[in-house]
Amino acid sequence: MKPNTGEGGMDQLVKSVQNIFDRYAPSRREAVTWMERGRLATEKLGEFIDDEDMVRAALVLPAAFASSERGLMRAIGHDVGRPALHLVHIAQRLSMLRIISEPGFAGSGASEEQVGKATQMILNLADDFRPLLLRMVERLVTLECDEHSAGSPEHAALCAELRRIYAPVAKRLGMGELHAQIEDALFRSERPQEFRDLQDKLRRILHDSQDLQERLHTTLVTAMANQGIEGEIQMRVKSLSSVWKKMERKGVPVSQIYDLLAMRILVNTRDECFRVLNLIHDQWRMVSGEFDDYINTPKPNGYQSLHTAVFAEVDKPVEIQVRTHEMHVQAEQGVCAHWSYKQSDLPLEEKDQSHQRLDWLRRMVLDYQNTGVIAELEEDAEAQAGNLYVYTESGGIVELPAGSTALDFAYHLDDETGLRARTAIINNQSKPLHTRLSTGQVVRIVRTAKPRPRPPLIWLDPSAGFVATQRAREAIVRWFSEQTSDWRQRNGARTLKVVLDRIALAGLPRDTLLARCQSTSLRQLGEALSEGRIGIGAVLAAAEQLLEGGDGCTGLLTLTALREADLAAVFECIGNRAPGCPIAMESDERDARRRIRVEFSDLPLRDVQAMHGQLNLLMHVRSVRIKLTEPEQGGGA
């Protein structure tokens, strides 16, 4: 049975634990210090997570770090409970992470065994991040309480641990408030005089701007009320550490930092965020270049908000953030906002978002274990250039590798959605499945009414650009590999015949074409096409080279028998894939044919559909001439 940590229960727990501290501490003063830090840790932890085991663990964690007395934790165990004691033990072992705060990680002097244990420890944190949060809070409290030790080797090591590990980790896990507290504590500890001076200046600035704050508040409350928007308006000054960093970066005094004053507006819905943004820009002149839409384009750690800056007075710019209440909780608490242990009924997409953040820990450690460098941890936490983040219709965030397409997104959802994917709706616009995604887009997959008999082979052609992720490619290949050899041969032969017929290659030397495609027979080539071992684009490229009598791809490929109606589709595809490319049209009156010449300087022409829209025929072709014959009377082209 867990001890009660309600108001009365917490008082009883503190009293009981204090008695144990008095018995095991080297002195009464030390026992009081343990309890003071334990209480500070529980208060700070309560800002981020509501969990009884964590509260009890935080209360005794400073003592656990300070004392080597084995009997202490055994005595405490009865009062705090076994789950809390387990969290304390893991948090204690996280002290090994100090070895990766040294430049060179694996080459920092730590033994291979130590590095291995530290690595495995972080890998396991993705399953339960609470010990990591305990450790971060304990380290922060220790720094805040140990100002007298500044300048000592222990103090320098503590600062390095917080700066190189826990500050960037807190930032990457979306815990904005904890990250700001760590940065401010480091600033105060390492540059105390500069911290106090800047603190005094900001207090004066805040006091002098009281009238301005009231006017801003009144104006916005009135404007929002007129639009029927309910919201909360907060005024704040930028954190001391962020102001100091900006002063150093720009080489200017605080008087020349013009975005010290910030306003945060919290509303109920995403739509209201943009409505409030319009109200702001209607009321005040916008500061050029100071708008960021992190709602449609979230930061890599999932942070969402609208940022703008306006001139509230002639020389007083004010930074304004607009977000929903939910986005604000996410921004302040990060992964704690969707903690799966306490919120097991969360939608799967929201759980996935938290697990994606925690999986970053695993990727980070594996990367740095291989390279032996952890100096770029903060930059890696900020950039995360290898991933993109898109929304589902329900608002969930899906993380995909950079370069992923709408079809990759479909297969990320599940194989059935991928197989039946017909088109994609991206930001309310219909787009083809090969469309590359960008962070912040809202994506929906339109499925075929009936299951497809098979995935289109073109999906496996790398030059077609339909899939970029290994997951999607493996799912498609797996489908074909499960079919019989006879089926693959028949299907491949049919595919090849359609290709050859479409581009009128009947007169090509068959053996030469097969050799170019590394096949000995059309049957073998057909099966290779069906299995995805060779793409349709590769066959077309080989055929084009033969048509031109050389190895280059500079000639013109002529397609005939296209209907008049296909012309619109051609131009639509060209416009979607390469806006601005020159298109020259020439008219030939003598043979009553229109000749359209389409040239791309360096981008492959893709996705021009043939008569029935089944195959993309122009893969790998850089210059194309399309001839549209006039339809005969009473007939088609």
For each residue, the residues with C-beta under 8 A, 3 or more apart:
1:
2: 5 52 53 81 83
3: 9 13 56 79 80 81
4: 8 9 12 13
5: 2 9 10 13 52 55 56
6: 9 10
7: 10 11
8: 4 11 12
9: 3 4 5 6 12 13
10: 5 6 7 13 14 55
11: 7 8 14 15
12: 4 8 9 15 16
13: 3 4 5 9 10 16 17 56 59 79 80
14: 10 11 17 18 35 39 59
15: 11 12 18 19
16: 12 13 19 20 79
17: 13 14 20 21 35 38 59 60 76 79 80
18: 14 15 21 22 31 35
19: 15 16 22 23
20: 16 17 23 24 72 75 76 79
21: 17 18 24 25 31 34 35 63
22: 18 19 25 28 31
23: 19 20 75
24: 20 21 31 67 69 71 72 75
25: 21 22 28 30 31 34 63 67
26: 30
27: 30 31
28: 22 25 31 32
29: 32 33
30: 25 26 27 33 34 66
31: 18 21 22 24 25 27 28 34 35
32: 28 29 35 36
33: 29 30 36 37 62 66 145
34: 21 25 30 31 37 38 62 63 66 67
35: 14 17 18 21 31 32 38 39
36: 32 33 39 40 145
37: 33 34 40 41 62 141 142 145
38: 17 34 35 41 42 58 59 60 61 62 63
39: 14 35 36 42 43 59
40: 36 37 43 44 141 144 145
41: 37 38 44 45 58 59 61 62 137 138 141
42: 38 39 45 46 55 58 59
43: 39 40 46 47
44: 40 41 47 48 137 140 141 181
45: 41 42 48 49 54 55 58 133 134 137
46: 42 43 49 50 55
47: 43 44 177 178
48: 44 45 133 137 175 177 178 333 336
49: 45 46 54 130 133 333 336 339
50: 46 342
51: 54 55 130 339 341 342
52: 2 5 55 56 84
53: 2 56 57 81 83 84 87 130
54: 45 49 51 57 58 84 87 130 133 134
55: 5 10 42 45 46 51 52 58 59
56: 3 5 13 52 53 59 60 79 80 81 84
57: 53 54 60 61 80 84 85 87 88 91 134
58: 38 41 42 45 54 55 61 134 137 138
59: 13 14 17 38 39 41 42 55 56 80
60: 17 38 56 57 63 64 73 76 80 84 88
61: 38 41 57 58 64 65 88 91 134 138
62: 33 34 37 38 41 65 66 138 141 142
63: 21 25 34 38 60 66 67 72 76
64: 60 61 67 72 73 88 91 92
65: 61 62 92 95 138 142
66: 30 33 34 62 63
67: 24 25 34 63 64 72
68:
69: 24 72
70: 73 74
71: 24 74 75
72: 20 24 63 64 67 69 75 76
73: 60 64 70 76 77 85 88 89
74: 70 71 77
75: 20 23 24 71 72 78
76: 17 20 60 63 72 73 79 80 85
77: 73 74 80 81 82 85
78: 75
79: 3 13 16 17 20 56 76
80: 3 13 17 56 57 59 60 76 77 84 85 88
81: 2 3 53 56 77 84 85
82: 77 85 86
83: 2 53 86 87
84: 52 53 54 56 57 60 80 81 87 88
85: 57 73 76 77 80 81 82 88 89
86: 82 83 89 90
87: 53 54 57 83 84 90 91 130 131 134
88: 57 60 61 64 73 80 84 85 91 92 134
89: 73 85 86 92 93
90: 86 87 93 94 131
91: 57 61 64 87 88 94 131 132 134 135 138
92: 64 65 88 89 95
93: 89 90 96 121
94: 90 91 97 121 131 132 135
95: 65 92 98 135
96: 93 99 114 117 118 121
97: 94 100 101 118 121 122 135 161 165
98: 95 101 102 157 161
99: 96 102 105 108 110 114 115 118
100: 97 105 108 115 118 165 365 368 374
101: 97 98 157 160 161 164 165 374
102: 98 99 105 108 109 110 160
103: 108 373 374 375
104: 107 108 372 373
105: 99 100 102 108 115 368 369 371 372 373 374
106: 110 112 115 369 372
107: 104 372
108: 99 100 102 103 104 105
109: 102
110: 99 102 106 114 115 118
111: 114 115
112: 106 115 116
113: 116 117
114: 96 99 110 111 117 118
115: 99 100 105 106 110 111 112 118 119 369
116: 112 113 119 120
117: 96 113 114 120 121
118: 96 97 99 100 110 114 115 121 122
119: 115 116 122 123 365 366 369
120: 116 117 123 124
121: 93 94 96 97 117 118 124 125
122: 97 118 119 125 361 362 364 365
123: 119 120 126 361 362 365 366
124: 120 121 127 128
125: 121 122 128 129 131 132 358 361
126: 123 129 355 358 359 361 362
127: 124
128: 124 125 131 341
129: 125 126 132 133 173 335 358
130: 49 51 53 54 87 133 134 341
131: 87 90 91 94 125 128 134 135
132: 91 94 125 129 135 136 169 361
133: 45 48 49 54 129 130 136 137 336
134: 45 54 57 58 61 87 88 91 130 131 137 138
135: 91 94 95 97 131 132 138 139 166
136: 132 133 139 140 166 169 170 178 182
137: 41 44 45 48 58 133 134 140 141 178
138: 41 58 61 62 65 91 134 135 141 142
139: 135 136 142 143 158 161 162 166
140: 44 136 137 143 144 162 166 178 181 182 185
141: 37 40 41 44 62 137 138 144 145
142: 37 62 65 138 139 145 146 158
143: 139 140 146 158 159 162 185 186 189
144: 40 140 141 147 185
145: 33 36 37 40 141 142
146: 142 143 149 150 155 158
147: 144 150 188 189 192
148:
149: 146 152 154 155
150: 146 147 155 189 190 192
151: 155 156
152: 149 155 156
153: 156 157
154: 149 157 158
155: 146 149 150 151 152 158 159 189
156: 151 152 153 159 160
157: 98 101 153 154 160 161
158: 139 142 143 146 154 155 161 162
159: 143 155 156 162 163 186 189 190
160: 101 102 156 157 163 164
161: 97 98 101 139 157 158 164 165 166
162: 139 140 143 158 159 165 166 167 182 185 186
163: 159 160 167 186
164: 101 160 161 167 168 374 375 377 378
165: 97 100 101 161 162 168 169 374 377
166: 135 136 139 140 161 162 169 170 182
167: 162 163 164 170 171 179 182 183 186 378
168: 164 165 171 172 377 378 380 381
169: 132 136 165 166 172 173 361 377 381
170: 136 166 167 173 175 178 179 182 334
171: 167 168 174 175 176 179 301 378 381 382
172: 168 169 300 301 357 360 381 384
173: 129 169 170 301 334 335 357 358 360
174: 171 301 302 303 330 331 333 334 335 337 357
175: 48 170 171 178 179 332 333 334 335 336
176: 171 179 180 303 331 332 334
177: 47 48 180 181 332 333
178: 47 48 136 137 140 170 175 181 182 334
179: 167 170 171 175 176 182 183
180: 176 177 183 184 239 241 242
181: 44 140 177 178 184 185
182: 136 140 162 166 167 170 178 179 185 186
183: 167 179 180 186 187 239 241 242
184: 180 181 187 188 239 240 241
185: 140 143 144 162 181 182 188 189
186: 143 159 162 163 167 182 183 189 190 241
187: 183 184 190 191 194 195 240 241 244
188: 147 184 185 191 192 195 240
189: 143 147 150 155 159 185 186 192
190: 150 159 186 187
191: 187 188 194 195 244
192: 147 150 188 189 195 196
193: 196 197
194: 187 191 197 198 244
195: 187 188 191 192 198 199 240 244
196: 192 193 199 200
197: 193 194 200 201
198: 194 195 201 202 240 243 244 254
199: 195 196 202 203 240
200: 196 197 203 204
201: 197 198 204 205 254
202: 198 199 205 206 237 240 243 254 260
203: 199 200 206 207
204: 200 201 207 208
205: 201 202 208 209 237 254 260 261
206: 202 203 209 210 237 261
207: 203 204 210
208: 204 205
209: 205 206 212 213 261 316
210: 206 207 213 214
211: 214 215
212: 209 215 216 261 312 313 316 318
213: 209 210 216 217 235 261
214: 210 211 217 218
215: 211 212 218 219 312
216: 212 213 219 220 235 263 312 318
217: 213 214 220 221 233 235
218: 214 215 221 222
219: 215 216 222 223 283
220: 216 217 223 224 233 263 265 276 279 280 283
221: 217 218 224 225 233
222: 218 219 225 226
223: 219 220 226 227 279 282 283
224: 220 221 227 229 230 231 276 279
225: 221 222 228 229
226: 222 223
227: 223 224 275 279
228: 225
229: 224 225 267 272 275 276
230: 224 267 268
231: 224 265 266 267 268 272 276
232: 265 266 325
233: 217 220 221 263 264 265 266
234: 263 264 265 266
235: 213 216 217 261 262 263
236: 262 263 264
237: 202 205 206 260 261 262
238: 242 243 259 260 262 319
239: 180 183 184 242 243
240: 184 187 188 195 198 199 202 243 244
241: 180 183 184 186 187 244 245
242: 180 183 238 239 245 246
243: 198 202 238 239 240 246 247 254 257 260
244: 187 191 194 195 198 240 241 247 248
245: 241 242 248 249
246: 242 243 249 250 257
247: 243 244 250 251 252 253 254 257
248: 244 245 251
249: 245 246
250: 246 247 256 257
251: 247 248
252: 247 255 256 257
253: 247 256 257
254: 198 201 202 205 243 247 257 260
255: 252
256: 250 252 253
257: 243 246 247 250 252 253 254 260
258: 315 316 317
259: 238 262 290 309 317 318 319
260: 202 205 237 238 243 254 257
261: 205 206 209 212 213 235 237 316 318 319
262: 235 236 237 238 259 318 319 320 321
263: 216 220 233 234 235 236 318 319 320 321
264: 233 234 236 320 321 322 323 328
265: 220 231 232 233 234 276 320 321 322 323
266: 231 232 233 234 323 324 325 328
267: 229 230 231 272 273 276 322 323 324 325
268: 230 231 272 324 325
269: 272 273 324
270: 273 274 295 324 395
271: 274 275
272: 229 231 267 268 269 275 276 324
273: 267 269 270 276 277 295 306 322 323 324
274: 270 271 277 278 295 306
275: 227 229 271 272 278 279
276: 220 224 229 231 265 267 272 273 279 280 322
277: 273 274 280 281 306 308 322
278: 274 275 281 282
279: 220 223 224 227 275 276 282 283
280: 220 276 277 283 284 308 310 320 322
281: 277 278 284 286 308 310
282: 223 278 279
283: 219 220 223 279 280 310
284: 280 281 310 311 312 318
285: 310 311
286: 281 290 291 308 309 310
287: 290 308 309 310 311 317
288:
289:
290: 259 286 287 307 308 309 317 319
291: 286 306 307 308 309
292: 306 307 308
293: 296 297 306 440
294: 297 298 299 303 304 305 306 307
295: 270 273 274 298 304 305 306 323 327 440
296: 293 440 441
297: 293 294 438 439 440
298: 294 295 302 303 304 389 397 439 440
299: 294 302 303 304
300: 172 381 382 383 384 387 389
301: 171 172 173 174 334 357 381 384
302: 174 298 299 330 334 353 357 389 397
303: 174 176 294 298 299 330 331
304: 294 295 298 299 323 327 330 331
305: 294 295 321 322 323 327 331
306: 273 274 277 291 292 293 294 295 321 322 323
307: 290 291 292 294 319 320 321
308: 277 280 281 286 287 290 291 292 319 320 322
309: 259 286 287 290 291 317 318 319 320
310: 280 281 283 284 285 286 287 317 318 320
311: 284 285 287 314 315 316 317 318
312: 212 215 216 284 316 317 318
313: 212 316
314: 311
315: 258 311
316: 209 212 258 261 311 312 313
317: 258 259 287 290 309 310 311 312
318: 212 216 259 261 262 263 284 309 310 311 312
319: 238 259 261 262 263 290 307 308 309
320: 262 263 264 265 280 307 308 309 310
321: 262 263 264 265 305 306 307
322: 264 265 267 273 276 277 280 305 306 308
323: 264 265 266 267 273 295 304 305 306 327 328 331
324: 266 267 268 269 270 272 273 327 328
325: 232 266 267 268 328 329
326: 329 330
327: 295 304 305 323 324 330 331
328: 264 266 323 324 325 331 332
329: 325 326 332 333 337
330: 174 302 303 304 326 327 333 334 337 338
331: 174 176 303 304 305 323 327 328 334
332: 175 176 177 328 329 337
333: 48 49 174 175 177 329 330 336 337
334: 170 173 174 175 176 178 301 302 330 331 337 357
335: 129 173 174 175 338 339 354 357 358
336: 48 49 133 175 333 339
337: 174 329 330 332 333 334 354
338: 330 335 343 346 350 351 353 354
339: 49 51 335 336 342 343 354
340: 343 344 346 351 354 355
341: 51 128 130 344
342: 50 51 339
343: 338 339 340 346
344: 340 341
345:
346: 338 340 343 350 351
347: 350 351 394 396
348: 351 352 396
349: 352 353 392 394 395 396 397 398
350: 338 346 347 353 354 396
351: 338 340 346 347 348 354 355
352: 348 349 355 356 396 397 398
353: 302 338 349 350 356 357 396 397
354: 335 337 338 339 340 350 351 357 358
355: 126 340 351 352 358 359
356: 352 353 359 360 397 399
357: 172 173 174 301 302 334 335 353 354 360
358: 125 126 129 173 335 354 355 361 362
359: 126 355 356 362 363
360: 172 173 356 357 363 364 381 384
361: 122 123 125 126 132 169 358 364 365
362: 122 123 126 358 359 365 366
363: 359 360 366 367
364: 122 360 361 367 368 377 380
365: 100 119 122 123 361 362 368 369
366: 119 123 362 363 369 370
367: 363 364 370 371 380
368: 100 105 364 365 371 372 373 374 377
369: 105 106 115 119 365 366 372
370: 366 367
371: 105 367 368
372: 104 105 106 107 368 369
373: 103 104 105 368 376
374: 100 101 103 105 164 165 368 377
375: 103 164
376: 373 379 380
377: 164 165 168 169 364 368 374 380 381
378: 164 167 168 171 381 382
379: 376 382 383
380: 168 364 367 376 377 383 384
381: 168 169 171 172 300 301 360 377 378 384
382: 171 300 378 379
383: 300 379 380
384: 172 300 301 360 380 381 387
385: 402
386: 401 402
387: 300 384 399 400 401 402
388: 399 400 401 402 404 437 438 439
389: 298 300 302 397 398 399 400 439 440
390: 397 398 400 409 437 438 439 440 441 442 443
391: 395 396 397 398 440 441 442 443
392: 349 395 396 397 398 442 443 444
393: 442 444
394: 347 349
395: 270 349 391 392
396: 347 348 349 350 352 353 391 392
397: 298 302 349 352 353 356 389 390 391 392
398: 349 352 389 390 391 392 409 412 443
399: 356 387 388 389
400: 387 388 389 390 404 408 409 412 437 469
401: 386 387 388 404 408 468 469
402: 385 386 387 388
403: 436 468
404: 388 400 401 408 409 412 436 437 468 469
405: 408 409 433 434 435 436 437 465 466 467 468
406: 409 410 421 424 426 431 432 433 434 435 437 443 445
407: 410 411 418 421 424 433 434 459 466 467 472
408: 400 401 404 405 411 412 437 467 468 469 471 472
409: 390 398 400 404 405 406 412 413 424 437 443 445
410: 406 407 413 417 418 421 424 433 445 472
411: 407 408 414 415 417 418 467 469 471 472 475 476
412: 398 400 404 408 409 469 471 472
413: 409 410 417 418 445
414: 411 417 418
415: 411 418 419 475
416: 419 420 451
417: 410 411 413 414 420 421 445 447
418: 407 410 411 413 414 415 421 455 472 475 476
419: 415 416 451 452 455 479
420: 416 417 447 448 451 452
421: 406 407 410 417 418 424 433 445 446 447 448
422: 433 446 447 448
423: 430 431 432 433 445 446
424: 406 407 409 410 421 430 431 432 433 435 443 444 445 446
425: 428 429 430 431 443 444 445 446
426: 406 429 431 435 437 441 442 443 444
427: 441 442
428: 425 442
429: 425 426
430: 423 424 425 446
431: 406 423 424 425 426 435 576
432: 406 423 424 435 576 607
433: 405 406 407 410 421 422 423 424 466
434: 405 406 407 464 465 466 606 607
435: 405 406 424 426 431 432
436: 403 404 405 465 468
437: 388 390 400 404 405 406 408 409 426 441 443
438: 297 388 390 441
439: 297 298 388 389 390
440: 293 295 296 297 298 389 390 391
441: 296 390 391 426 427 437 438
442: 390 391 392 393 426 427 428
443: 390 391 392 398 406 409 424 425 426 437
444: 392 393 424 425 426
445: 406 409 410 413 417 421 423 424 425
446: 421 422 423 424 425 430
447: 417 420 421 422
448: 420 421 422 451 452
449:
450:
451: 416 419 420 448
452: 419 420 448 455 456
453:
454: 479 480 483 491
455: 418 419 452 459 460 476 479 480
456: 452 459
457: 460 461 495 529 530 532 536
458: 461 464 466 535 536 615 616
459: 407 455 456 464 466 467 476
460: 455 457 466 467 473 476 477 532 535
461: 457 458 464 466 532 535 536 537 538 619
462: 465 535 537
463: 535 537 538 604 619 620
464: 434 458 459 461 535 536 537 606 616 619
465: 405 434 436 462 468 606
466: 405 407 433 434 458 459 460 461
467: 405 407 408 411 459 460 472 473 476
468: 401 403 404 405 408 436 465 472
469: 400 401 404 408 411 412 472 473
470: 473 474
471: 408 411 412 474 475
472: 407 408 410 411 412 418 467 468 469 475 476
473: 460 467 469 470 476 477
474: 470 471 477 478
475: 411 415 418 471 472 478 479
476: 411 418 455 459 460 467 472 473 479 480 532
477: 460 473 474 480 481 531 532
478: 474 475 481 482
479: 419 454 455 475 476 482 483
480: 454 455 476 477 483 488 530 531 532
481: 477 478 531
482: 478 479
483: 454 479 480 487 488 491
484: 487 488
485: 488 489 527
486: 489 490
487: 483 484 490 491
488: 480 483 484 485 491 492 527 530 531
489: 485 486 492 493 523 526 527 530
490: 486 487 493 494
491: 454 483 487 488 494 495 526 530
492: 488 489 495 496 523 525 526 527 528 529 530 531
493: 489 490 496 497 522 523 526
494: 490 491 497 498 526
495: 457 491 492 498 499 526 529 530 536
496: 492 493 499 500 522 525 526 529 539
497: 493 494 500 501
498: 494 495 501 502 614 615
499: 495 496 502 503 536 539 540 615 617
500: 496 497 503 505 506
501: 497 498 504 506
502: 498 499 559 610 615 617
503: 499 500 540 543 557 559 617
504: 501 507 560
505: 500 508 513 543 547
506: 500 501
507: 504
508: 505 512 513 543 546 547
509: 512 513 546
510: 513 514 522
511: 514 515
512: 508 509 515 516 546
513: 505 508 509 510 516 517 539 542 543 546
514: 510 511 517 519 520 521 522 525
515: 511 512 518 519
516: 512 513 542 545 546
517: 513 514 525 528 534 538 539 542
518: 515 534
519: 514 515 522 524 525 528 534
520: 514 524
521: 514 524 525
522: 493 496 510 514 519 525 526
523: 489 492 493 526 527
524: 519 520 521 527 528
525: 492 496 514 517 519 521 522 528 529 534 539
526: 489 491 492 493 494 495 496 522 523 529 530
527: 485 488 489 492 523 524 530 531
528: 492 517 519 524 525 531 533 534
529: 457 492 495 496 525 526 532 533 534 535 536 539
530: 457 480 488 489 491 492 495 526 527
531: 477 480 481 488 492 527 528
532: 457 460 461 476 477 480 529 535
533: 528 529
534: 517 518 519 525 528 529 538 539
535: 458 460 461 462 463 464 529 532 538 539 619
536: 457 458 461 464 495 499 529 539 540 615 616 619
537: 461 462 463 464 540 541 616 619 620
538: 461 463 517 534 535 541 542 620
539: 496 499 513 517 525 529 534 535 536 542 543
540: 499 503 536 537 543 544 617 618 619 620 621
541: 537 538 544 545 553 619 620 621
542: 513 516 517 538 539 545 546
543: 503 505 508 513 539 540 546 547
544: 540 541 547 548 553 555 557 620 621
545: 516 541 542 548 550 551 552 553
546: 508 509 512 513 516 542 543 549
547: 505 508 543 544 555 557
548: 544 545 552 554 555
549: 546
550: 545 555
551: 545
552: 545 548 555
553: 541 544 545 620 621 622
554: 548 622 623
555: 544 547 548 550 552 623
556: 597 623 624 625
557: 503 544 547 618 621 623 624 625
558: 625 626 627
559: 502 503 562 617 624 626 627
560: 504 627 629
561: 611 629 637
562: 559 566 567 610 611 626 627 628 637
563: 566 611 628 631 636 637
564: 567 628 631 637
565: 568 569
566: 562 563 569 570 609 610 611 628
567: 562 564 570 571 596 628
568: 565 571 572
569: 565 566 572 573 608 609 613
570: 566 567 573 574 596 598 608 626
571: 567 568 574 575 583
572: 568 569 575 576
573: 569 570 576 577 606 607 608 609
574: 570 571 577 578 581 583 598 605 608
575: 571 572 578 579
576: 431 432 572 573 579 607
577: 573 574 603 605 606 607
578: 574 575 581 600 603 605
579: 575 576
580:
581: 574 578 598 599 600 601 603
582: 599
583: 571 574 596 598
584: 597 599
585: 594 595 596 597
586: 595 596 597
587: 594 595
588: 591 593 594 595
589: 592
590:
591: 588
592: 589 630
593: 588 627 628 629 630
594: 585 587 588 627 628
595: 585 586 587 588 625 626 627
596: 567 570 583 585 586 625 626 627 628
597: 556 584 585 586 623 624 625
598: 570 574 581 583 605 623 624 625 626
599: 581 582 584 622 623 624
600: 578 581 603 604 605 622 623
601: 581
602: 622
603: 577 578 581 600
604: 463 600 619 620 621 622
605: 574 577 578 598 600 608 618 621 622 624
606: 434 464 465 573 577 616 618 619
607: 432 434 573 576 577 616
608: 569 570 573 574 605 616 617 618 624 626
609: 566 569 573 613 614 615 616
610: 502 562 566 613 614 615 617
611: 561 562 563 566
612:
613: 569 609 610
614: 498 609 610
615: 458 498 499 502 536 609 610
616: 458 464 536 537 606 607 608 609 619
617: 499 502 503 540 559 608 610
618: 540 557 605 606 608 621 624
619: 461 463 464 535 536 537 540 541 604 606 616
620: 463 537 538 540 541 544 553 604
621: 540 541 544 553 557 604 605 618 624
622: 553 554 599 600 602 604 605
623: 554 555 556 557 597 598 599 600
624: 556 557 559 597 598 599 605 608 618 621
625: 556 557 558 595 596 597 598
626: 558 559 562 570 595 596 598 608
627: 558 559 560 562 593 594 595 596
628: 562 563 564 566 567 593 594 596 637
629: 560 561 593 637
630: 592 593 637
631: 563 564 635 636 637
632: 635 636
633:
634:
635: 631 632
636: 563 631 632
637: 561 562 563 564 628 629 630 631
